[in-house]
């Protein structure tokens, strides 16, 4: 299924919205059919790595939840 689908996109957008905090910021995103383009900044390299890992997990769980996957 497309990431831009009417069920998947709102869940993905919500996951992206929850990802930012004071040390990790999602500045801009573009959702394509099968991938994302992200502009991200962080206060430290370690925070960037952990933030991207958390974002990937959060997005995957949101998409899987909508699609009924485990």
Order of alpha helices (4+ residues) and beta strands (2+ residues): alpha-beta-beta-alpha
